[in-house]
Amino acid sequence: MAAVTRPQLEARARELGVDLTAVDLDSITLPADAGDFPCSNDDDDDDDDEVLLLESDVGPPPELETGFGNVIIVDNLPIVPAEKFERLQCVMRAIYGQIGVIKEGGLWIPILYTTYGYCFIEYATPKEAELARRKTNLYALDRFHKFQVNMFDDFDKYIKVPDQWTLPDEIKQYTPAPNLHKWLMDGKARDQFVIRVGTSTEVYWNDVVPELAYQKQRWTDSFVEWSPLGTYLATVHRQGAQVVSGCKMYWQNNGEYLAVQVDRHAEAERRTCCTSLELFRIKERGIPREVFELDKKNDNIVAFAWEPRGSRFAVIHSDGFKHDISFYSMHSADDVSRVSKLTTLKDRQADALFWSPAGNCTYNVDDLETMATREHPMATDVMWDPTGRFIATASLGHEMGNDIRVWSFTGKQIYKASKEQFSQFQWRPRPPSLLTPAKEMEISTQPTEKAELLVSASS
């Protein structure tokens, strides 16, 4: 504890309005234990700023806890009678004692004849209290009691909020955020795609003659990627990104089914000798599993793909010489829990599958017929647009002959474009439809004029 110097005494006197010249200091009588009080002696010391007893002589002052930063209030507890009080106390201590150290007597559950539905918990440190608040707020004790947890100090903050709202000193001008879905309002209902040509990244409107929407040089160091809903376009720079591959698992996009590919290897030759699939019905009780094998047990699976928003899947399989394409359904006519085969296309030069977002491929699985067959020499990529109306094929990464071709779903070529140093093509994704599946089905089965009316009525 530090002594009071003369300048400090005079300053305090001025604050209190006391005239020290009118005070007879010699007439002041100190208590009997005055020796315990440090004092300055102006007669013996000419330096008014010198302190006779320094703080370092007696150590730093003790740190006193101010506020209740280490206390939380847990609301929405069960209201129980006195005979169940100890049980509730044990439950609360078990939940909150594992997060931090509760002080002795730091768990207080108010009770008269019954508890009141809340409690106070005092931790050793504010950090533990804040962690407990974050971890247990909205914690469901059971289906009737979901905790509401707040810091005790917050109540003081909320109490000080004035009842009357006052106008702030400065009002910032409202600046509307950019409309990230503006591109969906295109009058021609066109989609967009992005391409990379050399160091240039270009975004186009899909049309008979593609219309350039945006172009930028050196926008990325490697490639670009649309966000899942088409809202953003990610670019990759020198800091880099790492892509890690896992096991061969194929999820159906609605999360209803999962296929796991199991390859069996010949021990002597260390090669894949046969392949089977384990199919899981995720949304059915107990998640039933079915082991599925191809008709030709020695065939290897080259490619697998689920039908979007459907229960069918397609497999390209090969005996090492010929590739066949088989289509299956997770249901059969007489058993909805058994896989059934739809058809097989024999001896096809195919190594990849691309379902239309609307279901079906260029092979109509509904009617089991091929809709169109087209060729694109040296094609490296095949991409459906989000609506399933168009399909793009691209020849990329070659020293010459890089081009992009866009076709209608019936196989009619819409346009063809060649560009030097053409390295990437990607359709812009669309966000989910605001229409219900039933309304979409109703619109798709109506004539164009009536469909437009249905869309207007749903908007």
Phi, psi and omega in degrees: 000131184269146177284162180266127179273167181299312178301324179293320179296317180294321179295318179294323179296319178298321179298323183272355180076029182260132177268105183294337180292339180268002183256128176272097184295331182290339182276355182281127179260122180279158176296166182298326180265036183298340180298340180280353183255120179289139181224158173263146177241102184292334182289325184268353185222122181279344183268107182297337185272354182282136179256128184290324180240112183275153180299326182293342181288332184243004180088168181291152179293149180295144177278120181262136177288128176240139181079189182230048182294344180258015182242134175242156174244124179254118182253166178071035172281160174297139175269112187237156176284175186300324183292343178254008184297313183297324179297315178296321180297318179295320179296314181295321180292325179293321181288311189269342179288338180278350180271324182194183182273115176276128180299157177298124184074015185275355174255113183235117177247105181301140180209141169242270170268329174224168174287169186255001177092012176208167178208164176247138178230125180251118179267171180289329183223154175298329180298318178294322179296316179295321178296319178296321178298315182294319186283331188247355176296130184071015175292131182269107176292318171205187185289350180255346187229109176244119188298142168244112188245131179224154172285141181299321180297336181295328181298319178297321179296318182288328179296328183280355178291124183295148179290329181261129178282135178244148181292129179296157181297324182229129178251117180282140179294133180290129176241111182296142177287153179297143179280105185284353179246016182301325182297338179286347182268015179304133184298334180263006181055040182274153172265170177242154172220158180242142175228158173240126181233106184062238178263006183259137173249127187230134177250129184237153166276133179284115182208175177305317169245107184305137182254124180292125179259326182200145180214140179209137178276141175050044179287335181215156177269345185224288181211173177238160182211126175289147170290161186304330181258006178076012183283323184234159174238114182273141176241151184248131184237187193297340176298330171087169176215148183244130177248125183248131179266144177247202181285173184275092178236136183236111178269137168286141193296338176273357180076017181276331184225153174224133175245133178242121181275127181243116179260132175256136186246144173282120186299321184291318186259354179055042179230160178288121181260333177196161184226141173227165180239139171254120185254130181242133175263094193297323188267004177265155184301128179079000181046069182299146181243139178229128177274121185246130177236148178291160177300318176267100189296339181269359178287148174259147178276122179270320181207150179221141178205134174278149171287130179300132177056029182222184183245014180253159175215159181235147182225131167262123182228154188216147174267008181106345180236310183247144177254130174244153178241120180244143179244138183225161174236146177286357179232155172236169185298326184251357181208111183285352182253013180236143179285138177233145179272136180265307180191168175227131175263118187275144169049065179248139177278081183218143176224009179210152180240139180221098176288144171292145176302336179270006186093162183071162174247201168287354168261125182280104183287335178296312183259002179053054178215149178281127182277324181194152174230122181228157180242144173222101184302137177061026179294138180244340185222144174227127186218122173281146172284163187300337183270346183081010180272334184227155176225134181250138172241140185225143173249108188234154172082006179267159178293331178209160179082021177284125180206168179232136177231135179245131184238154169283166182293344177272356177102003179280129179286124181274313176198166179222137180220136177245138180218141175288143179058035178286121187233349182202145173219137179205129175289151176276125180293160175247148175290165181301149179292146176278351179276150176285156177305323179295320180291321177298318179296320179296319180293319184292341181260004181255156172301160186304314183298316181289327179298320179297323179292321179296320178296316179299320182291331182276342185286000000 
